[in-house]
Amino acid sequence: MTNITLNVLSQPDETGTDVLTALLRNGARQLIAQAVEVELQQLLQAHEELRLPDGRKAVVRNGYLPERSIQTGIGDVDIKVPKVRDRSGSGIRFTSALLPPYLKRARSVEELLPWLYLKGISTGDYQEALAALLGENAKGLSANTISRLKERWIDEHREWRQRDLSDKRYAYLWVDGIYSNVRLDDRLCLLVVMGVTEHGRKELIAVEEGYRESEASWLELLNGLVARGLTTCPKLAIADGALGFWKALSKVYPQTKQQRCWVHKTANVLNKLPKAVQPKVKEALHDIWMAETREKAHKAFDIALERFTAKYPRAMECLAKDRESMLAFYDFPAEHWVSIRTTNPIESAFATVRLRTSKTRNCGSRNTTLAMVYKLLQSAQKRWNRLKGFQLLTLVVNNVKFQDGEQVMEQSDRKTA
């Protein structure tokens, strides 16, 4: 590290970049060079035994490709990729996985572009908006470049929507409808579906345009999943009280159990109460969904209804109407309860791309907004953690019964035990 620091400090940046940024860029350049060198050595070692008739090595170093710049979050970093020469005529070439030929900007910059667009930055303002991050001489981010990227993302989303799902089996689905403003004061309803596989991997399943979360919109989306191979019913679906989704789910996946989101239900109940009473009712609701067993949850349900119905009938009617579907999580492993009582997994995932379009009048076209949201959720998916207690998902998808969070032992299993 001392050598790197001395090198940078002894060479002032001719572009006026501050010393710290120059230090980071130079350090990044050296680290990249070292990583690419490791890749090269692995290739040379793999072909170490390949020799010419006179005994010389067939695959040897052969200088470098022309220097090129990669846009990163600390500005442009100049890099050189080494070449090899294959004297045997076998066509062996060196291609760096870290620096493929097509790479022009780091993934962090790729993710930044759609994020800025969704925040209301117009195509023509990208150069100025990114100058502080990528340097005054940021290249390749003209209005035409951004437009081409947007078209490519729209195509990617279109292809992704048509992918084969026949090899997928999801234990749980989280579903939500999210609204955004687009041009001409129009509203775009995004139908988002997220699932968890039997191996505990959370995946984005669908990002579609809908009409007010209607039954017809959800039916079209779910039927599309079935048509592409997702024929196995998920074991549980978690969503808010939107009737359109639940009606569509019953028609497409009738065996899937329904879990209403406790966060949405709590908010709906509290909205029908005076503020002074809300803490007491919230505590009563907490006693329901935190009960250890379904029986205790029903008792807490009865206590809450008896306690507050006389004075606040509308709020208690809202609570009581979804009673059974509020307690569906008791039929699944207790380790999963924190994730399946609410739609928080999909809400937290979407927090990274939450559209603040109320502050802008020009968020873009419907197709572009849809593609940008897809692109950002795809990036966020790479950082999603496995579901807690994911080892139990294999039991769930294979119809092993759970009661109050514990596995139910079959009669034959009890005798064996």
C-alpha positions as CSV (number, residue, x, y, z in Angstrom):
1,M,0.0,0.0,0.0
2,T,2.9,2.4,0.7
3,N,4.3,2.0,-2.8
4,I,0.9,2.7,-4.3
5,T,0.4,5.8,-2.2
6,L,3.9,7.2,-3.1
7,N,3.3,6.5,-6.8
8,V,0.1,8.5,-6.9
9,L,1.3,11.4,-4.7
10,S,4.4,11.8,-6.8
11,Q,2.3,12.0,-10.0
12,P,-0.2,14.9,-9.8
13,D,-3.4,14.3,-11.8
14,E,-3.3,16.4,-14.9
15,T,-7.1,16.6,-15.0
16,G,-7.3,18.3,-11.7
17,T,-8.7,15.3,-9.9
18,D,-8.2,15.4,-6.1
19,V,-5.3,13.3,-4.7
20,L,-7.6,10.8,-2.9
21,T,-9.5,10.0,-6.1
22,A,-6.2,9.6,-8.0
23,L,-5.0,7.3,-5.3
24,L,-8.1,5.1,-5.6
25,R,-8.0,5.0,-9.3
26,N,-4.3,4.0,-9.3
27,G,-4.9,1.4,-6.7
28,A,-7.9,0.0,-8.7
29,R,-5.7,-0.1,-11.8
30,Q,-3.0,-2.1,-10.0
31,L,-5.5,-4.5,-8.4
32,I,-7.2,-5.1,-11.8
33,A,-3.9,-5.7,-13.4
34,Q,-3.0,-8.3,-10.7
35,A,-6.4,-10.1,-11.0
36,V,-6.1,-10.3,-14.8
37,E,-2.5,-11.6,-14.5
38,V,-3.8,-14.4,-12.3
39,E,-6.3,-15.3,-15.0
40,L,-3.6,-15.3,-17.6
41,Q,-1.3,-17.5,-15.5
42,Q,-4.2,-20.0,-15.1
43,L,-4.6,-20.2,-18.9
44,L,-0.8,-20.7,-19.4
45,Q,-0.6,-23.4,-16.8
46,A,-3.6,-25.2,-18.3
47,H,-1.7,-25.5,-21.6
48,E,1.7,-26.0,-20.1
49,E,2.0,-29.5,-21.6
50,L,1.2,-28.3,-25.1
51,R,4.5,-28.1,-26.9
52,L,5.9,-27.6,-30.4
53,P,7.9,-30.4,-32.1
54,D,11.1,-28.6,-30.9
55,G,10.0,-28.6,-27.3
56,R,9.1,-25.0,-27.0
57,K,5.8,-23.9,-25.3
58,A,2.9,-23.6,-27.8
59,V,1.0,-20.9,-25.8
60,V,3.0,-17.9,-24.7
61,R,2.5,-14.3,-23.7
62,N,2.3,-11.8,-26.5
63,G,2.1,-8.3,-25.2
64,Y,-1.1,-6.3,-24.5
65,L,-4.2,-5.2,-26.3
66,P,-4.6,-1.5,-26.8
67,E,-5.3,0.4,-23.6
68,R,-8.9,1.2,-22.9
69,S,-10.9,3.0,-20.2
70,I,-13.6,1.5,-18.0
71,Q,-16.2,3.8,-16.4
72,T,-16.4,3.1,-12.6
73,G,-17.9,4.8,-9.6
74,I,-14.5,6.6,-9.1
75,G,-14.2,7.7,-12.6
76,D,-12.5,6.3,-15.7
77,V,-9.8,3.6,-15.0
78,D,-7.4,2.9,-17.7
79,I,-6.6,-0.8,-18.1
80,K,-4.5,-3.0,-20.4
81,V,-5.4,-6.7,-21.1
82,P,-2.6,-9.1,-22.0
83,K,-2.6,-11.3,-25.1
84,V,-1.3,-14.8,-25.7
85,R,0.1,-16.3,-28.9
86,D,-0.9,-19.9,-29.8
87,R,1.9,-21.2,-32.0
88,S,0.3,-24.6,-32.4
89,G,-2.6,-23.2,-34.5
90,S,-5.2,-24.6,-32.1
91,G,-6.9,-21.2,-31.8
92,I,-6.3,-20.8,-28.0
93,R,-7.0,-17.2,-26.9
94,F,-7.1,-15.3,-23.7
95,T,-10.3,-13.7,-22.7
96,S,-10.5,-12.1,-19.2
97,A,-13.7,-12.9,-17.3
98,L,-13.1,-9.8,-15.3
99,L,-12.6,-7.5,-18.3
100,P,-14.5,-9.0,-21.3
101,P,-14.0,-7.2,-24.6
102,Y,-17.5,-5.7,-24.5
103,L,-17.2,-4.2,-21.0
104,K,-17.3,-0.4,-21.1
105,R,-18.6,0.5,-17.6
106,A,-18.7,-1.2,-14.2
107,R,-21.9,-2.9,-13.1
108,S,-22.4,-0.2,-10.4
109,V,-22.6,2.4,-13.2
110,E,-25.0,0.2,-15.2
111,E,-27.3,0.1,-12.2
112,L,-27.0,3.8,-11.6
113,L,-28.4,4.7,-15.1
114,P,-31.9,3.3,-14.7
115,W,-32.1,4.5,-11.1
116,L,-31.4,8.1,-12.2
117,Y,-34.0,7.7,-15.0
118,L,-36.7,6.6,-12.5
119,K,-35.8,9.5,-10.2
120,G,-36.8,11.9,-13.0
121,I,-33.4,12.7,-14.6
122,S,-34.1,13.3,-18.3
123,T,-32.0,11.7,-21.0
124,G,-30.3,14.9,-22.0
125,D,-29.2,15.7,-18.4
126,Y,-27.3,12.5,-17.7
127,Q,-23.9,13.9,-18.7
128,E,-24.2,16.7,-16.1
129,A,-25.7,14.4,-13.4
130,L,-22.9,11.9,-13.6
131,A,-20.0,14.3,-14.0
132,A,-19.5,14.6,-10.2
133,L,-19.4,10.8,-9.9
134,L,-17.5,9.7,-13.0
135,G,-15.4,12.8,-13.7
136,E,-15.9,15.8,-15.9
137,N,-14.8,13.8,-19.0
138,A,-17.3,11.0,-18.6
139,K,-17.6,9.4,-22.0
140,G,-20.2,7.3,-23.7
141,L,-23.2,8.7,-21.8
142,S,-24.7,11.0,-24.4
143,A,-28.4,11.2,-24.9
144,N,-28.2,8.8,-27.8
145,T,-26.2,6.3,-25.7
146,I,-28.8,6.4,-23.0
147,S,-31.6,5.9,-25.5
148,R,-29.9,2.9,-26.9
149,L,-29.5,1.4,-23.4
150,K,-33.2,2.0,-22.7
151,E,-34.1,0.2,-25.9
152,R,-31.9,-2.7,-24.9
153,W,-33.4,-3.0,-21.5
154,I,-36.9,-3.0,-22.9
155,D,-35.8,-5.9,-25.2
156,E,-34.3,-7.7,-22.2
157,H,-37.5,-7.4,-20.2
158,R,-39.5,-8.7,-23.2
159,E,-37.3,-11.7,-23.5
160,W,-37.3,-12.3,-19.7
161,R,-41.1,-12.3,-19.7
162,Q,-41.1,-15.2,-22.2
163,R,-38.5,-17.4,-20.4
164,D,-39.3,-21.0,-19.7
165,L,-40.4,-21.8,-16.1
166,S,-41.0,-25.5,-16.4
167,D,-38.0,-26.3,-14.2
168,K,-39.1,-24.0,-11.4
169,R,-40.9,-25.0,-8.2
170,Y,-41.8,-22.2,-5.7
171,A,-42.8,-22.8,-2.1
172,Y,-44.0,-19.3,-1.4
173,L,-45.1,-16.3,-3.5
174,W,-45.1,-12.7,-2.4
175,V,-47.3,-10.4,-4.5
176,D,-47.9,-6.7,-4.7
177,G,-49.2,-4.0,-6.9
178,I,-47.3,-0.8,-7.0
179,Y,-48.4,2.4,-8.7
180,S,-46.3,5.0,-10.6
181,N,-47.0,8.1,-12.5
182,V,-45.9,8.3,-16.1
183,R,-46.3,10.9,-18.8
184,L,-49.6,12.8,-19.4
185,D,-50.7,12.3,-15.8
186,D,-51.2,8.6,-16.5
187,R,-50.8,6.0,-13.8
188,L,-48.9,2.8,-14.3
189,C,-49.8,-0.2,-12.1
190,L,-46.9,-2.6,-11.7
191,L,-47.8,-6.1,-10.8
192,V,-44.8,-7.7,-9.1
193,V,-44.4,-11.4,-8.1
194,M,-41.5,-12.7,-6.1
195,G,-41.0,-16.3,-5.1
196,V,-38.7,-18.6,-3.1
197,T,-37.4,-21.9,-4.5
198,E,-37.2,-25.1,-2.6
199,H,-33.5,-24.3,-2.1
200,G,-34.3,-21.0,-0.4
201,R,-33.3,-18.7,-3.3
202,K,-35.6,-15.7,-3.6
203,E,-36.3,-14.9,-7.2
204,L,-38.1,-12.2,-9.2
205,I,-40.8,-14.1,-11.1
206,A,-42.9,-11.3,-12.8
207,V,-42.9,-7.6,-13.4
208,E,-46.0,-6.8,-15.5
209,E,-48.2,-3.9,-16.3
210,G,-51.8,-4.2,-14.9
211,Y,-55.0,-2.3,-14.7
212,R,-55.7,-1.2,-11.1
213,E,-54.8,-4.7,-9.7
214,S,-57.9,-6.0,-11.3
215,E,-58.8,-9.7,-11.4
216,A,-58.4,-9.7,-15.2
217,S,-54.9,-8.3,-14.9
218,W,-53.8,-10.8,-12.3
219,L,-55.5,-13.6,-14.2
220,E,-53.6,-12.7,-17.3
221,L,-50.3,-12.7,-15.4
222,L,-50.9,-16.0,-13.6
223,N,-52.1,-17.7,-16.7
224,G,-49.0,-16.5,-18.4
225,L,-46.8,-18.2,-15.8
226,V,-48.7,-21.5,-16.2
227,A,-48.3,-21.2,-20.0
228,R,-44.6,-21.0,-19.6
229,G,-44.4,-24.0,-17.4
230,L,-45.1,-23.0,-13.8
231,T,-47.8,-25.6,-13.4
232,T,-46.9,-26.7,-9.8
233,C,-49.1,-24.8,-7.3
234,P,-47.0,-22.7,-4.8
235,K,-47.9,-23.8,-1.3
236,L,-48.6,-20.3,0.0
237,A,-49.2,-16.8,-1.5
238,I,-48.8,-13.7,0.6
239,A,-50.4,-10.4,-0.4
240,D,-52.5,-7.5,0.8
241,G,-56.3,-7.4,0.7
242,A,-56.6,-6.7,-3.1
243,L,-59.5,-8.9,-4.1
244,G,-58.4,-9.0,-7.7
245,F,-55.4,-11.1,-7.0
246,W,-57.1,-13.5,-4.6
247,K,-59.9,-14.2,-7.1
248,A,-57.4,-14.9,-9.9
249,L,-55.3,-17.1,-7.6
250,S,-58.3,-19.3,-6.8
251,K,-58.9,-19.9,-10.5
252,V,-55.3,-20.6,-11.5
253,Y,-53.7,-22.1,-8.4
254,P,-56.7,-23.3,-6.4
255,Q,-54.6,-25.4,-4.0
256,T,-52.4,-22.5,-2.9
257,K,-53.1,-21.3,0.6
258,Q,-53.7,-17.7,1.2
259,Q,-52.0,-15.5,3.7
260,R,-53.1,-11.9,4.1
261,C,-50.3,-9.5,5.0
262,W,-50.4,-8.4,8.6
263,V,-48.6,-5.1,8.0
264,H,-51.3,-4.1,5.5
265,K,-54.1,-5.4,7.7
266,T,-52.8,-3.6,10.7
267,A,-52.6,-0.3,8.7
268,N,-56.2,-0.8,7.4
269,V,-57.6,-1.4,10.9
270,L,-55.7,1.5,12.5
271,N,-56.9,3.9,9.8
272,K,-60.5,3.3,11.0
273,L,-59.7,4.3,14.6
274,P,-59.0,7.5,16.5
275,K,-55.3,8.1,17.0
276,A,-55.7,7.9,20.8
277,V,-57.0,4.3,20.6
278,Q,-54.6,3.1,17.9
279,P,-51.7,2.0,20.3
280,K,-54.1,-0.2,22.3
281,V,-55.5,-1.9,19.2
282,K,-52.1,-2.3,17.7
283,E,-50.9,-4.1,20.8
284,A,-54.0,-6.4,20.6
285,L,-53.2,-7.2,17.0
286,H,-49.6,-7.9,18.0
287,D,-50.9,-10.5,20.5
288,I,-52.7,-12.3,17.7
289,W,-49.9,-12.7,15.1
290,M,-47.2,-13.3,17.8
291,A,-49.2,-16.2,19.5
292,E,-47.3,-19.5,19.7
293,T,-50.2,-21.6,18.3
294,R,-53.3,-21.1,16.1
295,E,-55.5,-21.8,19.1
296,K,-53.9,-19.0,21.1
297,A,-54.2,-16.7,18.1
298,H,-57.9,-17.4,17.9
299,K,-58.3,-16.6,21.6
300,A,-56.4,-13.3,21.1
301,F,-58.7,-12.6,18.1
302,D,-61.8,-13.2,20.2
303,I,-60.5,-10.9,23.0
304,A,-59.7,-8.1,20.5
305,L,-63.2,-8.3,18.9
306,E,-65.0,-8.5,22.2
307,R,-63.0,-5.6,23.6
308,F,-63.3,-3.1,20.7
309,T,-66.3,-4.1,18.5
310,A,-68.9,-2.1,20.5
311,K,-67.1,1.2,20.1
312,Y,-65.3,0.6,16.8
313,P,-67.4,-1.7,14.7
314,R,-65.9,-0.7,11.3
315,A,-62.3,-1.4,12.4
316,M,-63.2,-4.8,14.0
317,E,-65.3,-5.7,10.9
318,C,-62.2,-5.1,8.8
319,L,-60.1,-7.3,11.1
320,A,-62.7,-10.2,11.4
321,K,-63.5,-10.6,7.7
322,D,-60.1,-12.2,6.8
323,R,-59.6,-14.1,10.0
324,E,-58.7,-17.5,8.6
325,S,-56.4,-16.2,5.9
326,M,-54.6,-14.1,8.5
327,L,-53.6,-17.2,10.3
328,A,-52.5,-19.5,7.4
329,F,-48.9,-19.2,8.4
330,Y,-49.4,-21.6,11.3
331,D,-49.5,-24.4,8.7
332,F,-45.8,-23.8,7.8
333,P,-42.5,-24.0,9.6
334,A,-42.0,-21.6,12.5
335,E,-38.6,-20.6,11.0
336,H,-40.5,-19.1,8.1
337,W,-43.1,-17.1,10.0
338,V,-41.2,-13.9,10.1
339,S,-41.0,-14.0,6.3
340,I,-44.5,-15.3,5.4
341,R,-46.7,-13.2,7.7
342,T,-46.2,-10.1,5.6
343,T,-45.2,-8.9,2.2
344,N,-42.1,-7.3,3.7
345,P,-39.7,-9.4,1.5
346,I,-41.1,-7.9,-1.7
347,E,-41.6,-4.4,-0.1
348,S,-38.0,-4.3,1.1
349,A,-36.8,-5.5,-2.3
350,F,-38.8,-2.8,-4.0
351,A,-37.5,-0.1,-1.6
352,T,-34.4,0.1,-3.7
353,V,-36.5,1.2,-6.7
354,R,-39.4,2.9,-5.1
355,L,-40.6,5.5,-7.6
356,R,-40.8,9.1,-6.3
357,T,-42.7,10.2,-9.4
358,S,-45.0,12.4,-7.3
359,K,-42.1,14.9,-7.5
360,T,-41.6,14.7,-11.3
361,R,-44.0,15.2,-14.2
362,N,-42.0,13.3,-16.7
363,C,-41.0,9.9,-15.5
364,G,-41.1,8.4,-19.0
365,S,-43.2,6.1,-21.1
366,R,-44.9,3.1,-19.7
367,N,-42.6,0.6,-21.5
368,T,-39.5,2.4,-20.3
369,T,-40.6,2.7,-16.7
370,L,-41.5,-1.0,-16.7
371,A,-38.1,-1.9,-18.1
372,M,-36.2,0.3,-15.7
373,V,-38.0,-1.3,-12.7
374,Y,-37.3,-4.7,-14.0
375,K,-33.6,-3.8,-14.5
376,L,-33.2,-2.5,-11.0
377,L,-35.0,-5.5,-9.4
378,Q,-32.8,-7.8,-11.3
379,S,-29.8,-6.0,-9.9
380,A,-31.3,-6.1,-6.4
381,Q,-32.0,-9.8,-6.7
382,K,-28.3,-10.6,-6.7
383,R,-28.1,-9.3,-3.1
384,W,-31.1,-11.1,-1.7
385,N,-30.4,-13.5,1.1
386,R,-31.6,-17.0,1.4
387,L,-34.8,-17.6,3.4
388,K,-34.2,-18.3,7.0
389,G,-34.6,-22.0,7.7
390,F,-34.4,-22.8,3.9
391,Q,-33.6,-26.4,4.7
392,L,-37.2,-27.0,5.6
393,L,-38.5,-25.8,2.2
394,T,-37.9,-29.2,0.7
395,L,-40.4,-30.6,3.2
396,V,-42.9,-27.8,2.3
397,V,-42.9,-28.4,-1.4
398,N,-43.2,-32.2,-0.9
399,N,-46.5,-31.6,1.1
400,V,-45.1,-32.5,4.5
401,K,-47.7,-31.2,7.1
402,F,-46.9,-28.7,9.7
403,Q,-49.1,-27.6,12.6
404,D,-48.3,-24.5,14.7
405,G,-44.9,-24.4,13.0
406,E,-43.9,-27.9,13.9
407,Q,-43.7,-30.9,11.5
408,V,-46.6,-33.3,12.0
409,M,-45.3,-36.9,12.5
410,E,-47.2,-39.5,10.6
411,Q,-48.4,-42.6,12.4
412,S,-45.8,-44.8,10.8
413,D,-43.1,-42.4,11.7
414,R,-44.2,-42.4,15.4
415,K,-44.0,-46.2,15.5
416,T,-40.5,-46.1,14.0
417,A,-39.4,-43.5,16.5
